[in-house]
Amino acid sequence: MGLGTKNRQNQTADLCKEHLRSTHVSQGILVEDFILEIEGSGKAKDILKWGQFTDMSHDIGAMKERLDEQFTKWLNGDV
């Protein structure tokens, strides 16, 4: 895996987490639980799972929209 790919994966993970934390401020603990559920923790941590919210065009707006939809579904227990 190239360094560029790894950097893009890290950027995607960071963008997703930053977006959740800034958009859903009043649900801070739930946001952190959702983040842990997506990427795991400790040795099981996998930032690649944030890639499910991206597409080939790397449209950040669309990524954030899909992320918000998934978070809402998760909150409602629809996942």
Order of alpha helices (4+ residues) and beta strands (2+ residues): alpha-alpha-alpha
